[in-house]
Amino acid sequence: MSATIEFKPDSKFLSKSDVDFINAINKSGCKLHDLQIPLQNCWVKGFGTGNSVNATFLKCVQHQYERLVKDKKCVEQGSPEAISFKKGFISAVYQVMTQGNDPSKWLNVDQMNNLLDQMVDYDEKGDPRKPFFSKDEKVSKELKTKCLKRSYEEIKMTVDTEGILAQSGTNVGEYITLTDNHPETSTYQNNSKDELDVELLEPDETIHWIGVSENKRDTIQLTEFHPWVPELLTDLITKPIIVGNECFCKVLDNPKVGVRYAYNFYFKINGGTTIYWFDPFLGNKED
């Protein structure tokens, strides 16, 4: 499916956020008709704090969903078409709200969870109804979980700092255990320690690495993300952004499938001068 109209960035009716949002909806496969979506009055920078979104942002997203769903007349809650439409809509919201070079201003997965808990769908009469994804609360919860997992890959790097500091080498993969929130699509999960192979990455998905110490006392400072081959940053992900012990990037909107790429992380412990490293994998497999 594709959109029936083209919106141009220089349209006097639309802000850049409008255009980004419409383009994201188009890519998700939702069919748009001649519908203007003025977001500039309610699409605020401060959309939430901590793990929740504010009322203005919720109202904005809900309003856009209401206009779109009534335009599509997609009112049979729980139908395959309705579920596909909702997933596409939420994916588009997440994509637009995870842009820029400051990840602290991105919509995080907890805020997205809070947003979905508050959103409502509409019945045949146009009256609001909850939960959002399905009349069945259990089914709705399962669908929400799947939707969130499509958008967010969290990779935790647990570092045995005491073991590292007790030896002299800098290639310290054997002292690092990698786990993620998608164990069903990751090879070596909790098995081969540092060689976690993250596969089946979704277009525009956020990847979030977090470095933590095993003893919970020492601190980790990430210093560099280094791809083994440059194509990692042209065929699969955007250039990673490092912030302290965390690193963020986005999967490209058209990632190359059937390949996996090795990369190195370099880091310090407790702000010291020695730089350590290890090399896991990222991939986008095609079954």
Buried (B, 14 or more C-beta within 10 A) or exposed (E): EEBEEEBEEEEEEBBEBBBBBBBBBBBBBBBBEEBEBEBEEBBEEEBBEEEBBBEBBBEBBBEBBBEBBEBBEBBEBBEEEBBBBBBBBBBBBBBBBBBEEEBEEBBBBBBBBBBBBBBEBBEEEEEEEEBBBBEEEEBBBEBBEEBBBBBBBBBBBBBBBBEBBEEEEEEBBBBBBBBBBBEEBBBBBEEBBBBBBBBBBBBBBBBBBBBBBBEEEBBBBBEEBBBEEEEBBEBBBBEBBBEEBBBBBBBBEEBBBEBBBBBBBBBBBEEEEEEBBBBBBBBBBEE
